[in-house]
Amino acid sequence: MEKIKNFFLKNQTMKQALIKNSFWLFASESTARLLKLALIIYAARVLGASGWGVFSYAISVGGLLMIFSDMGINNLLIREMSQKKAGFQNLISTMLLLKVSILSVSALLVIVISPMISNIPEAATLFPIIAVIFFFDVMREIGLTVNRALEKMERDMVVKTITNALILGLGIMLLKIEVSPKSVALAYAIGSAAGFATILFMIRKYMKEFLGAWDVKLVGPIIKTAWPFVFIIFLGAIMGNTDIYMLGVWKDSAEIGLYASVQRMQNFIVLIPSTIAVAIFPLMSRLIVSDKTQSRMVLEKTLALIMLIGLPIALGGMILADQIVPSVFGHGYLGAIPVMQVFMLMMLASFPLLLLSNAILTHNKQKELVPAYMLGILVNVLLNFLLIPQFGAVGSAVATLASTAAITAIILKKLKAISYFEIMPKLKIAFLATFVMALTTLTLKHFGVNFIVNVGTSSVIYFFVLFLLKEPTIRELKEFISNVG
């Protein structure tokens, strides 16, 4: 028992720490998003597509005005705290002060500007609450970022479970009192504030090292280093929120509700690659300094693992979308079926994106990310403009697919130019296994098998084929786990 406790609560070796941190990140994210997804499904059913669309629209408009609140400092914090170069305490203290200052201004902009640019009058009363949600979300993420740099990811589980359990419980309770988007917003705001208070309590002793250590002379160098992130986040925030904002220009809140319901589901699924990418980032940051060859090998194996998971999810989701959407959200959301199919196809591009971006960051080549995101936002806005008036939510989904694919393709090309690596040869068996799985899924669907049973059976078939054909990533992962410590 003590050995198990130490394995999951203490960093002992590089391999053990990587597995421990990946486990806790995935456990915390999956638990958090499951709790939040439960509220999303409940609220979407209770509010209907129109009411849910109002809340989603308010979040998106607020998100556009919170563009600069991140500045990319989270990743810089992890990198600097992992590498621990001389004077890093002063650098981190200044980063934190700069970020909190900009966050405060951004939250104020949400309150003041959002009502002026909103195209849906019902959303106006939500913006002050939305500002509170974003403020405490970002503050909580700052605390979690410091914690992740310490590689104490087990704390994420506590913080995110408290946050999202409160959001779910309060959301259901408040919706029973008043069926309105405001009830959902209040639940999010209270839960987010509680989550920030929790992580702040956990890292209070460590934060004393940075409080008051800021140096105004470092603001310039930080901004010089971070400006590519500011630009990328600016473009990413536009791309992430423009779809719903532009839907609000040409369509009504019900159309927004169709799009936002599937978008939330897609965000839940993407936690798998994002968790892996976040867990591996501190290790990649260290290896890029000490052993570039091993760093490349870690990137290849991690990317192969991510795609090994993403391929069957993408194809299986496309096949079963017409069963999943009405079962989860109700028959009022049948119009979201083609939206989900497009989003599932997008998984092939979105799954590797964060890992590839982080890999470029470890090389301190973040400027290389800017052209990719510039092209992505241009493609997104242009296609939204062309497709939304005629195709609505489906057209917006296609725009997101095209822009995400463009960004991923460019970043992949740039990363290979910085440090060449191979991935396609590692996926031959995965492609074959995915094909066999798809035939299984289609056959079971044809005979009317329940989609949950279908998903379970098809998954077993997929991994059985991988095991039968001795897929290297599965074998290496098995050896990796068995040899830990």
ABEGO torsion letter per residue (X at the ends): XAAAAAAAABBABAAAAAAAAAAAAAAAAAAAAAAAAAAAAAAAAAAEAAAAAAAAAAAAAAAAAAAAAAGGAAAAAAAAAAAGBBGAAAAAAAAAAAAAAAAAAAAAAAAAAAAAABABAAAAAAAAAAAAAAAAAAAAAAAAAAAAAAGBAAAAAAAAAAAAAAAAAAAAAAAAABBBAAAAAAAAAAAAAAAAAAAAAAAAAAAAAABGABBAAAAAAAAAAAAAAAAAAAAAAAAAAAAAAAAAAABBAAAAAAAAAAAAAAAAAAAAAAAAAAAAAAAAAAAAAABAAAAAAAAAAAAAAAAAAAAAAAAAAAAAAAAAAAAAAEAAAAAAAAAAAAAAAAAAAAAAAAAAAAAAAAAGAAAAAAAAAAAAAAAAAAAAAAAAAAAEAAAAAAAAAAAAAAAAAAAAAAAAAABBBBAAAAAAAAAAAAAAAAAAAAAAAAAGBBAAAAAAAAAAAAAAAAAAAGBAAAAAAAAAAAABX
